[in-house]
Amino acid sequence: MSDKINSRQQRRKASSNNKKKGPNKRLFKKIAAFLLVLALIGTTVGAIAVFAVISQAPELDPKELETPVSSKLYDKDGNEFGTINNDEKRIRASFDEIPQVMKDAVIATEDIRFYDHFGIDIRRIGGAAIANITGGFGSQGGSTITQQVIKNVFFTHEKKMTRKIKEAYLAIKMEQQFSKDQIFEIYLNKIYYGQRAHGVATAAKTYFNKDIQDLELHEAALLAGLPKAPSTYNPVDNPEKAEERRNVVLSQMEKYGFITKEEKEKAQAIKVKDYVSKNEIESEKDSFDTFKAQVVEEAAKLAGFEDTSEVYTSGLEIYTTLDPKAQKAVEEALYTTNIIKEENIMGGLVVTDTKTGAVRAIGSGRKSSPSAFFATRMDTRQPGSTIKPILDYGPAIEHLKWPTYKMVSDDKLVINGHEFHNYDNKHHGDMSIRKALYESYNLPAIRTWQEVGADKAKDFATKLGIEIEDKHYSPAYAIGGFNKSPSPMELAAAYAAFGNEGVYNKPFTVTKIKFPDGREIKHESDPEPVMEDYTAYMVTDMLKDVITKGTAKNHVSLNFPVAGKTGTTNFGKEVGSEYEGKTKDAWFAGYSSELSMAVWTGYKGNRDENGNPLYLDRDTDDYSKLIFDYVMEKASEGLDNKDWKRPNSVIEVAMEKGTGKRASEYTPKEEIVRELAVKGTDLPSVSEEYEKLEAPQNLQAKYNEKKQEAKLKWKYPKERLEDGVSFKVMYSIDGSGFQELSQQKETELVVENLTPGVTITFAVVAVDEERGKESEPATVDVTTKQEDTEEPPSDEDENEGEEEGDGEEQGDKEEKENGDGQGDQQGDGSEETPPGSGGDTSPGSGDEDGSNDNEGPGSTVPGTGGIVPPLSRESA
């Protein structure tokens, strides 16, 4: 019985458990069914979508596989100026002519399972899919060699799923119609290798001057690595990067067993620069090559291509910013004029539109080359003093609102144990930032950078497109000691912002691309205000002085307003003592209101083919300025290069030279300079250097005939009296020389015992002994009355009077008041004739003070025959 009960309990428990699990099982079945339905629907829909895309794929035309489709180029006015691809001469190589080492290098680099797959590589697609999921669609490609052929011939190479589907379909179809060797041959004859070389045989002749059959391992590996980025890995212009890429290819060949480790290491030990030489296929010089090279780079990015080689075979219509007039002037300056007299000196320059950033012309190197390396990349160079407006004085005006007359020290400067120097190894005392900039002194520039602050200076430069590397950022950057220099293109764009009221435009060469299917892509400009208009104007005004009286004087002489800055760099000590103090790079960056340009000149290497050192000297370091002058003049024909208009945020200030103070009304014109300041900022005080003391005013003399005395009285500003001004009183009798009577603080003086019958001129001069200044004299005349005598004295009596100094008793006389007058003479107690002395005497309303006459021994006034007794003073 109990067994039955237990059995029932177990069955119920089991039944209860089954009831609990039942709903979960049913839910799982429903979800599974739902997912299966979705999968079927998704598969059906996906299949329909795929078939729809495939149905739109172009026909696999064998003729298209043989003939590349050219891209046409148009200038800024819409005129065709060239094509890319079909005007190139090529050397075609059959599959049997291509050496096995070349085939192995390409297979190891581009498609290791080429001979195993059916046009698409499932394993490679899977790896690319994972990378695309983690890094975004298009982050890694899964194209086989067959797919690359299809892509280069039939599509515009956009990174879209529909294009990938069509590409895969045609790749499978191609493998059904062509053998693996045929596909490989098509690929190797179509691919672009840089230096205007299309096809592997053309590249072998261009870079090594060899027939394709004679290629060696290190040469084949170099060529196999080029198609990824022909400009970047160009072994002529950038052998270091080319060598890095070649070594990657060699490692891939070893990895897949095509070569041994020893073969790899032997090939890697060979320096690229030792076996690469530019030997272009004989052809007519292709016009505007350097400009085209930059167009290819930008067109590839704008079109969304995976690499630049696709531009050459896509049948595009590329509309550019080229100004043929400007480009021709650039090429003349580098190739045909006699500006650069040394054959080995290279040049790099870019001309942009100041207002828009559109690149009008590009020059690079000295020989025909499709590389714009020296114009758009300057990895191992330094910008020198061309950086000072960008990293020093521009930020100081922007953030500190410094005026152009701001005084900065040029004294000795040591930072972290390192002493910095000017180019002339001298110190020049305090100077304005204007002078420091146009004279290109280093020490004021570094001090300015310090005052602004490293972070604010860096931020200002970054907004102008100038990259600052944090790990190398130091005070040396303030004077152009960069680890990696900005390119002429970047400098031209940065300087253009100063000439464009503070608005920056990123430089560009492509305005629009038309695809064969009718689609268009346009460049979208993005003007960005990066500084205040007062900063742009004030920096521009200072840079104009560089040309008129600074380091570019007599080298840039255009007939329209231009601003600019010179720059030179020296070799470091690590290069060797023979280079010490020698110039490595010479720059000039400048702009008008219409065009902006930056020019670099220098040698490609440090030694010539015979091992002799290469550096610029006093003559050759001027080439950059002369090129700027030539190209700017030619490129500006027909343009309206107006002067810049001063914005309301800037005021002009008349400053006195060398004082750091405003000019006064007394400052001589030749000592006044025009400077600029931000409106609303505090201005310096007025200079007193040339200020004249105010002359005493309203000088009067009251003559008392009875007492034969004169009471002098004048006025003077109270505040100047409190500053310590005193007065020097002088006299002259009947036009004789002036003699000093008194040096006093008071503004009154009583002169007693006057000589009768003479005209006495009194002069009062204000004196500031602390500043060493004296005023113009104020003068007044007093005519004394002749004494009444019964008979004139004899000559003997007169002589006795002079010798004995006896005076005569004065009778009661009517007091007379004499008016004020002005003169120019300043007395020092010596006898001289003052110009302008002797004012008019006018009678006044005399008054008698009733005091007794004062008589006593007097002093003789030479040459007058009269007696002037001792004087007494009377306070006001």
Secondary structure, 3 states (H helix, E strand, C coil): CHHHHHHHHHHHHHHHHHHHHHHHHHHHHHHHHHHHHHHHHHHHHHHHHHHHHHHCCCCCCHHHHHCCCCEEEECCCCCEEEEECCCCCCCCCCHHHCCHHHHHHHHHHHCCCCCCCCCCCHHHHHHHHHHHHHHCCCCCCCCCHHHHHHHHHHCCCCCCHHHHHHHHHHHHHHHHHCCHHHHHHHHHHHCECCCCCECHHHHHHHHHCCCHHHCCHHHHHHHHHHHHCCCCCCCCCCHHHHHHHHHHHHHHHHHCCCCCHHHHHHHHCCCHHHCCCCCCCCCCCCCCHHHHHHHHHHHHHHHCCCCHHHHHHCCCEEEECCCHHHHHHHHHHHHHCCCCCCCCEEEEEEEEECCCCEEEEEEECCCCCCCCHHHHCCCCCCCHHHHHHHHHHHHHHHHHCCCCCCEEECCCEEECCEEECCCCCCCCCEEEHHHHHHCCCHHHHHHHHHHHCHHHHHHHHHHCCCCCCHHHCCHHHHHCCCCCCCCHHHHHHHHHHHHCCCEECCCECEEEEECCCCCEEECCCCCEECCCHHHHHHHHHHHHHHHHCCCCCCCCCCCCCCEEEEEEEECCHHHCHHHCCCEEEEEEEEECCCEEEEEEEEECCCECCCCCECCECCCHHHHHHHHHHHHHHHHCCCCCCCCCCCCCCEEEEEEECCCCEECCCCCCHHHEEEEEEECCCCCCCECCCCCCCCCCEEEEEEEECCCCEEEEEEECCHHHHHCCCEEEEEEEECCCCCEEEEEECCCEEEECCCCCCCEEEEEEEEEECCCCEECCCEEEEEECCCCCCCCCCCHHHHHHHHHHCCCCCCCCCCCEEECCEECCCCCCCCCCCCCCCCCCCCCCCCCCCCCCCCCCCCEECCCCCCEECCCECCCC
